Amino acid sequence: MNFMDEVPFKIASGILKEPAEEPVLIPLPGFSISDFPSILREIQLNVIEWHDFGDDDDAVYSIAAPKFQDTSADLLLALSKEEQDLLKPVLELSYPMSRAIRALQKIGRQSSAQILSYLMACDRFCKQGYEESLVEEALEMFQYCEIKVDEFLHLVTEFTEMGFPLNAVKEVLLVHENHSEKALEELVSQIEW
């Protein structure tokens, strides 16, 4: 007698085995073969898990949803061929996929050289001790003008070290185009109110 004889359902023979060959994709009406990678990413396949609670009488099979993780391959598949081609030289230089995609989103589909230039500028400022999110925000605010970004980041650090709130500092520096005296006057006047 097999312990599975008392289980109220049966699993067909071979269902837990890996397929011997790659499955063949059969196009559905209204879909092309090129649609399948995106469709497959959207589908959550059920998997069979074995649970053993101590003795054979308590062992059961259950259906559970797999735990999906975003991988670099998944991120790359979500991009168009043009975007993949733009990022290829960037990724070959060992930039993380997530940073490369963020750069692509900020720069747009211009060129690999511009994406690399953006990432190298981020790296230079981050090596100076500035927070990456602040660097990215500054690059965008000053349309990638590194001189203005450098002034801005220096003044943000200076004014926040004086105790002024970060959002207020960013706002007045933007309004006063990094003019430190005018920005400081406005920050002080905001406190006096």
VOPAGU-2260 file (C-alpha; in pm, 1 decimal, decimal comma):
REM VOPAGU-2260
SITE   aa  ch    i         X         Y         Z
SITE  MET   A    0       0,0       0,0       0,0
SITE  ASN   A    1     131,2     342,0     -98,4
SITE  PHE   A    2      82,7     641,4     133,4
SITE  MET   A    3     -67,6     828,4    -163,9
SITE  ASP   A    4    -355,9     578,7    -187,4
SITE  GLU   A    5    -548,7     772,1      77,7
SITE  VAL   A    6    -490,2    1115,1     -77,4
SITE  PRO   A    7    -819,7    1246,2    -219,8
SITE  PHE   A    8    -656,5    1348,3    -550,5
SITE  LYS   A    9    -400,4    1187,6    -777,3
SITE  ILE   A   10    -112,3    1339,4    -967,7
SITE  ALA   A   11     -67,5    1200,0   -1315,0
SITE  SER   A   12     248,6    1005,5   -1371,4
SITE  GLY   A   13     535,1    1222,8   -1495,3
SITE  ILE   A   14     378,0    1557,0   -1404,2
SITE  LEU   A   15     663,9    1644,0   -1169,0
SITE  LYS   A   16     935,2    1564,9   -1424,3
SITE  GLU   A   17    1120,0    1832,3   -1619,8
SITE  PRO   A   18    1027,2    1843,1   -1990,1
SITE  ALA   A   19    1277,7    1662,0   -2210,5
SITE  GLU   A   20    1279,7    1938,7   -2469,8
SITE  GLU   A   21    1181,8    2300,4   -2509,4
SITE  PRO   A   22     806,0    2350,2   -2539,9
SITE  VAL   A   23     672,9    2456,5   -2877,3
SITE  LEU   A   24     482,1    2783,3   -2873,8
SITE  ILE   A   25     163,7    2767,3   -3076,2
SITE  PRO   A   26      39,1    3111,2   -3179,1
SITE  LEU   A   27    -305,7    3206,7   -3057,7
SITE  PRO   A   28    -542,1    3407,6   -3275,2
SITE  GLY   A   29    -458,2    3777,7   -3243,2
SITE  PHE   A   30    -106,7    3714,1   -3103,1
SITE  SER   A   31     226,8    3673,5   -3275,5
SITE  ILE   A   32     524,8    3469,0   -3156,4
SITE  SER   A   33     701,2    3793,7   -3057,5
SITE  ASP   A   34     418,3    3859,8   -2806,1
SITE  PHE   A   35     490,6    3544,0   -2608,8
SITE  PRO   A   36     782,8    3665,5   -2391,1
SITE  SER   A   37     571,4    3951,2   -2253,8
SITE  ILE   A   38     268,2    3724,8   -2216,2
SITE  LEU   A   39     470,6    3462,1   -2030,5
SITE  ARG   A   40     606,8    3723,8   -1791,3
SITE  GLU   A   41     250,5    3817,3   -1701,2
SITE  ILE   A   42     134,1    3462,7   -1633,1
SITE  GLN   A   43     194,7    3315,4   -1291,0
SITE  LEU   A   44     240,8    2942,1   -1325,6
SITE  ASN   A   45     138,0    2719,4   -1036,8
SITE  VAL   A   46     392,9    2480,2    -894,6
SITE  ILE   A   47     345,5    2172,4    -683,3
SITE  GLU   A   48     517,0    2178,2    -342,7
SITE  TRP   A   49     573,2    1889,0    -106,2
SITE  HIS   A   50     492,8    1953,3     259,9
SITE  ASP   A   51     602,1    1697,4     519,5
SITE  PHE   A   52     461,9    1758,6     865,8
SITE  GLY   A   53     651,2    1478,1    1038,4
SITE  ASP   A   54     499,1    1143,2     958,1
SITE  ASP   A   55     374,2     999,2     630,4
SITE  ASP   A   56       9,8    1044,8     726,2
SITE  ASP   A   57      51,9    1423,7     734,8
SITE  ALA   A   58     250,1    1464,1     411,4
SITE  VAL   A   59      59,3    1649,0     140,4
SITE  TYR   A   60     107,2    1807,7    -198,6
SITE  SER   A   61     -17,8    2160,5    -241,3
SITE  ILE   A   62     -39,0    2413,4    -516,8
SITE  ALA   A   63     154,5    2734,0    -453,7
SITE  ALA   A   64     239,3    3037,7    -660,2
SITE  PRO   A   65     611,6    3066,5    -728,8
SITE  LYS   A   66     810,6    3356,6    -589,1
SITE  PHE   A   67     920,3    3571,2    -882,9
SITE  GLN   A   68    1220,8    3798,1    -869,2
SITE  ASP   A   69    1305,7    4073,4   -1114,4
SITE  THR   A   70    1622,9    3962,2   -1284,2
SITE  SER   A   71    1841,9    4148,4   -1524,8
SITE  ALA   A   72    1711,3    3926,8   -1802,2
SITE  ASP   A   73    1352,0    4023,2   -1715,7
SITE  LEU   A   74    1441,2    4392,5   -1718,5
SITE  LEU   A   75    1622,2    4357,2   -2048,6
SITE  LEU   A   76    1327,1    4174,7   -2207,4
SITE  ALA   A   77    1098,9    4462,2   -2109,5
SITE  LEU   A   78    1302,0    4699,2   -2328,6
SITE  SER   A   79    1261,0    4750,4   -2699,9
SITE  LYS   A   80    1532,2    4627,0   -2937,0
SITE  GLU   A   81    1649,0    4986,2   -2985,6
SITE  GLU   A   82    1679,7    5038,5   -2608,8
SITE  GLN   A   83    1863,3    4708,0   -2567,9
SITE  ASP   A   84    2109,1    4812,4   -2839,5
SITE  LEU   A   85    2167,1    5148,3   -2666,9
SITE  LEU   A   86    2235,0    4981,3   -2332,1
SITE  LYS   A   87    2459,3    4702,2   -2459,9
SITE  PRO   A   88    2785,3    4908,1   -2451,6
SITE  VAL   A   89    2687,8    5048,1   -2110,6
SITE  LEU   A   90    2628,7    4703,1   -1965,4
SITE  GLU   A   91    2956,1    4578,4   -2112,4
SITE  LEU   A   92    3127,8    4835,2   -1888,7
SITE  SER   A   93    2970,1    4660,9   -1586,0
SITE  TYR   A   94    2713,4    4924,8   -1499,3
SITE  PRO   A   95    2421,8    4768,5   -1309,6
SITE  MET   A   96    2112,9    4710,5   -1523,1
SITE  SER   A   97    1886,2    4917,9   -1296,9
SITE  ARG   A   98    2116,7    5222,4   -1314,5
SITE  ALA   A   99    2155,6    5189,2   -1689,9
SITE  ILE   A  100    1778,1    5175,7   -1736,2
SITE  ARG   A  101    1727,9    5480,3   -1509,6
SITE  ALA   A  102    1985,4    5667,7   -1717,7
SITE  LEU   A  103    1806,4    5564,0   -2035,9
SITE  GLN   A  104    1478,1    5691,8   -1893,3
SITE  LYS   A  105    1631,9    6026,5   -1797,7
SITE  ILE   A  106    1842,2    6081,0   -2110,1
SITE  GLY   A  107    1604,2    5924,5   -2357,9
SITE  ARG   A  108    1692,7    5721,4   -2665,6
SITE  GLN   A  109    1968,8    5952,1   -2781,0
SITE  SER   A  110    2294,8    5756,9   -2782,8
SITE  SER   A  111    2498,9    5513,8   -2577,7
SITE  ALA   A  112    2767,1    5782,0   -2540,9
SITE  GLN   A  113    2522,1    6022,1   -2374,7
SITE  ILE   A  114    2397,8    5750,1   -2139,0
SITE  LEU   A  115    2759,5    5670,4   -2047,6
SITE  SER   A  116    2837,0    6038,1   -1998,5
SITE  TYR   A  117    2540,6    6070,7   -1762,9
SITE  LEU   A  118    2642,7    5762,7   -1562,0
SITE  MET   A  119    3006,0    5876,9   -1538,5
SITE  ALA   A  120    2891,8    6220,2   -1416,4
SITE  CYS   A  121    2677,2    6048,4   -1151,2
SITE  ASP   A  122    2976,9    5839,5   -1047,8
SITE  ARG   A  123    3203,6    6143,7   -1018,0
SITE  PHE   A  124    2958,6    6329,4    -793,4
SITE  CYS   A  125    2880,5    6021,4    -584,6
SITE  LYS   A  126    3253,8    5966,4    -527,9
SITE  GLN   A  127    3262,6    6318,1    -382,6
SITE  GLY   A  128    3016,9    6197,3    -119,6
SITE  TYR   A  129    2687,2    6319,0    -260,4
SITE  GLU   A  130    2378,5    6096,7    -242,6
SITE  GLU   A  131    2294,7    5933,2    -576,1
SITE  SER   A  132    1928,5    6039,5    -576,3
SITE  LEU   A  133    2028,5    6403,1    -511,6
SITE  VAL   A  134    2289,0    6384,6    -789,6
SITE  GLU   A  135    2034,1    6246,4   -1035,6
SITE  GLU   A  136    1782,1    6513,5    -936,5
SITE  ALA   A  137    2041,5    6790,0    -978,7
SITE  LEU   A  138    2152,5    6660,7   -1318,7
SITE  GLU   A  139    1794,1    6667,0   -1435,7
SITE  MET   A  140    1718,6    7011,7   -1285,5
SITE  PHE   A  141    2020,7    7171,1   -1450,1
SITE  GLN   A  142    1984,9    6983,0   -1778,6
SITE  TYR   A  143    2308,4    6787,3   -1724,4
SITE  CYS   A  144    2527,4    7098,4   -1689,8
SITE  GLU   A  145    2793,7    6961,3   -1457,3
SITE  ILE   A  146    2922,1    7304,5   -1348,5
SITE  LYS   A  147    2577,2    7407,4   -1221,8
SITE  VAL   A  148    2522,9    7063,6   -1067,2
SITE  ASP   A  149    2854,4    7092,2    -881,6
SITE  GLU   A  150    2760,4    7438,7    -746,4
SITE  PHE   A  151    2415,8    7316,0    -648,3
SITE  LEU   A  152    2540,9    7006,6    -464,5
SITE  HIS   A  153    2805,4    7208,1    -281,1
SITE  LEU   A  154    2550,1    7470,0    -170,0
SITE  VAL   A  155    2292,6    7205,8     -71,7
SITE  THR   A  156    2552,3    7044,6     154,0
SITE  GLU   A  157    2657,8    7378,9     298,0
SITE  PHE   A  158    2303,5    7498,3     373,7
SITE  THR   A  159    2175,6    7166,7     509,3
SITE  GLU   A  160    2477,5    7150,6     740,4
SITE  MET   A  161    2364,3    7492,9     869,3
SITE  GLY   A  162    2034,5    7327,3     961,9
SITE  PHE   A  163    1807,6    7437,2     679,1
SITE  PRO   A  164    1558,3    7176,8     551,3
SITE  LEU   A  165    1669,4    6998,6     232,1
SITE  ASN   A  166    1351,3    7071,0      33,0
SITE  ALA   A  167    1361,9    7441,9     119,4
SITE  VAL   A  168    1730,6    7458,1      23,1
SITE  LYS   A  169    1669,5    7288,3    -312,6
SITE  GLU   A  170    1378,3    7519,0    -387,4
SITE  VAL   A  171    1557,5    7847,7    -314,9
SITE  LEU   A  172    1872,6    7740,5    -498,6
SITE  LEU   A  173    1665,8    7656,8    -803,4
SITE  VAL   A  174    1470,9    7985,0    -784,5
SITE  HIS   A  175    1789,8    8189,6    -737,4
SITE  GLU   A  176    1993,8    7986,4    -989,7
SITE  ASN   A  177    2254,8    7879,7    -731,0
SITE  HIS   A  178    2322,9    8238,1    -618,5
SITE  SER   A  179    2433,7    8160,3    -263,4
SITE  GLU   A  180    2377,6    8501,9    -101,9
SITE  LYS   A  181    2023,4    8543,5    -235,8
SITE  ALA   A  182    1936,5    8183,8    -148,4
SITE  LEU   A  183    2070,4    8225,3     205,4
SITE  GLU   A  184    1878,3    8550,9     253,7
SITE  GLU   A  185    1555,9    8381,3     149,7
SITE  LEU   A  186    1620,4    8078,2     373,9
SITE  VAL   A  187    1683,0    8307,3     672,0
SITE  SER   A  188    1371,1    8513,2     593,3
SITE  GLN   A  189    1162,6    8192,8     585,0
SITE  ILE   A  190    1278,1    8109,2     937,1
SITE  GLU   A  191    1196,4    8458,2    1069,6
SITE  TRP   A  192     832,4    8420,7     970,7
